[in-house]
């Protein structure tokens, strides 16, 4: 429901909040397309219709921009509608991430698939998803993205019990715990919002009882797969550039950082930031 962004998210889905001049969800779809995933299923809920409108064509707007000769903005508007073949399924009840993934079962069928959470943005210069797909192809089973976090932040993530692989290109996950207290965390490796999953996960999710928060947790199904199932679970440690748009402060940091790196905005914006953060003269 995007409560951390109220009142802005009262009528606008949090995934549609702009990061500079594109909604956050577009960065995620662009990442999927860049990795070669051109069939995208969005699991949505009530009040999420603006997502569908954004990735659809808008002939009236396109015609206006065409008449004005505004080719740059026209290209930006058109780009969203041709990124991928996008489908939508509504999750009728907010029963957790595991339940949302389960809503995709009939669309995915019997093949590996990726899950990208809409409030995690991965910089396009760090092709995390492509690397994860290679690991899944090599080892089979499922693959999750991991990052190291301080002990006092383990309660915000699912955390993995890990051991190294012989090849050293990934970590073998032997167990997962959803949002553990620091004293109960199996490691400092936290799961972030990128997964490449085997279709076996659907059967595990169907038998997963509601866990933390009364929700069906994807972490619990992955723990079952890692602990008892024939399909392995591996983790890829990500040390690249990641932007969290699910938190107000992190959202602001993401916007500033990405704006600073834009060729069209960066030089002037960085200069203005430098003036803004200059300490005031003594005595003023």
N, C-alpha and C positions, 0 to 999 in steps of 0.2 A: 504493500500500500504506500510505500515511500514516505512513511511518517517522519523520517528525519529531515525531509525537505519541505514539510508543510510551512507556509500555505502554498508554496509554488507548485507542489505536487497534488493539490486538491483536485484540479481539473486536468492536469497534464501528467501523463505517466512519467515516472522518474527516468525511464530509459530514453525519453524524448528531451530531457533537459540538455541544452546545448553545451558542448565543449568547444568553445570558440564559435564556429559557424556550422557545425554538424551535430546532430543529436548523438548521444553516447552510443546508442545501439548501432549506428551506422559504422562506427569504428570497428565494432565486433564483427559485423557482416563483412566488412572489407578484409579483416584478418582471415576469416574463413575462406573467402574467395581467393585471397593471395596464396593460401595453402593448397588450393586446388579443389576445395569443397564448393560446388556450384549448386547443390540441392540443399536448401536450408529450410528447416522447420522451426517456427517460433512457437513456443508454448506461452500462451497469453492468458489473460483473465479479464474480468469486467473492467471497463473504462480504458482498455488498451487499443481501441480502434485507431487512434492516431498513428500507431506503428504501421498498420496496414496502409493508411493513406500516404504515409511518408514514402514507402517503397513502391507505391503505385505511380502511374503517370499522372501528370496534371496538365492536360492539353491547353487549357485556358492560360495558365501561367507561362507555359512554354511559348505560346503564341505571342504573348505580350513581350517577353524577353527577346523573342526573335525579331519583332517589329522594331524594338528599341536598339537592336544590334548589340545587345549585352551578351556576347558570346561566352564570357567567363562564367557568369551566373547561370546561363542556360546549360552549359556543360555540367555545372555542379548539380542542378536540379535533375537533369537527365541521368546522371551517373547512378543515383540511388535506385532508379527503377530497372537498371540493367546489370546490377552487381551479381545477381544469382537468381535461380528459380526459387522463389520464396513461397512457403505454405504456412498455414496457421492452424493451430489446434488450441481450443480453450480448455484450460484446467478449471473445472467448475467449482472446485473447493481448494483452498490453500492448505494442502495436506503435506507440504514439504517438497524439497528438491527431488527426493527419490520418487515421489508420486508424479512430479512434473516430468521426469525422465520416462517414467512408465507410460505416460500419455503419448509418447512418441513410438511405442512398440509397433503398431500396425504400419506406420509410415516407414520405419527403418528396416523392418524385416530381419533377415538372418545374415547380417554382415556388420563389421565394426563401424562405429560412428563416433563423431566428436560431440562433446557438450561444451558450450562456451557460455559462461554466465555474463549477463548483460552489464554488470557494474565493475567488471575487471577489464581494463584496456591494456593490451600488450603492444608495445611499440613495434611498428612494422619492420624496423631494422633488426629485430630480434625474433627470428622465425621459429618460435617455440612450438607451434602446432605441427609444423612440418617435421621437426625433430621427433616429437612424440609419436607421430604416425610411423616414422621409420622404426622406432623402438617397438611399437605394437606389431609391425610386420615381422620383425626379427624374433620376438619372444612369444607372440600371441597374447591371449588374455587381455587385461586392461592396463592402461597407463594413466597416471595422474601427474599433474605438475606440482612440484614442491618448492617451498622457499624456507630458508632459515629465519626464525623469528625469536625475539628475546623471550625468556621464560615467562615473563609477566604478561605475555600476549597469547599464550597457547589457548587460553579459554575462549578466544575469538575464532578459532579454526578447528578443523579436524586435523589431528596429528598422527603421524605414521611411525610405526616400529619398523626399522629398516636394517638391511645388511647389504654389503657391496656385492655386485656381480663379478664374475670372473673377468669379463671384458672391461669392466670399469666404466661403461657408457651409461649406466643407469643404476638405481638402487632397487633391490628386491624388497617389496613390502610384505611383511609377515603379519601385520595387524594395523588397525586404525581405530582411533578413539575420537568421538565427536566432542569438541570444545572441552578438553580436560583442564582441571586445575593444574597449576604448575607442578605440584607434587605428584600428580598422576599422569603427566604427559610422558609417553614412551620415548620421545625425542624432541628436538627443537625444529623438526621438519614439519611444516604446516602445508596442508593442501590448499592450493589456490584454484581459481575458477576455470581450469582447463582440464578436460578429460578426453581420452580416446578409449572407448569402452567396447568390449566384446558383447555380442547379443545375448550371451549367457546371463548378463546382468538383469535382464527383464524377468527371468524366472526367479532369480534371487530376490528381486524387489517385490514380486508378488507374494513371497513368503516372509517378507520382513515386517515385523510388528512395529507399530509406531514407537519411536524412541524419544529422544530429548525434545521437549516442547510439544509432545503428542503428535509429532510429524513422522512421516516415513523418510528416514535419513539415507541418502545415497552412501554416506560413509559406512553405515551398518552393513549394507549389501556388499560393499567393497571389502569390508573386514571379513565377511563370510567367504567371499571369493578368495581372498588372500590366505585365509586360515585353513579352509576345508575343501575348497573346490579344485578341480583339475586345472583350471585356467589360472596362470600366475597374475599377479599385480605388480607392476613396476612403477617407480617414480623417477621423474626427470627433475633435477634440481635447477631451478631458474634463477639466474643472477642478473638478468637484464633489466630493461626499463618497463615497469608496470605502473599503471595509474588506476587508483581506486576511486570510482565515482559514486560509491555507495555511502560515503561519509562526507559531510559538508566541508571539513578542512581538507581532506584528501582531494575532493572535487575541485576546490580552489587551487590546490597545488598542481593538479593535473592540467587545469586550464592555463595557469601561468607558465608552466614548463613547456607545454606544447606551443603556446603563443610565442615564447622566446625563441623557439627553434624554427618558426615559420619564416621563410624568406621574405614574404610580403609584409609581415608584422614585426618580426623579431628585432631588427636594428632599432627602430624607433621605440618599440615597447621596452626593450632592455635599457635604453637611455633614460626613458621616463621612470622605470623602476629604480635605476641608480639614483635619480634625483629624489624619489619618494623616500628611500630608506636612508638618505644621508642624515646623520645626527644633526639636530638643531644646534646652532651656535650657542656657546656658553653665554648666559646672561639674558637670553631671549625668553 
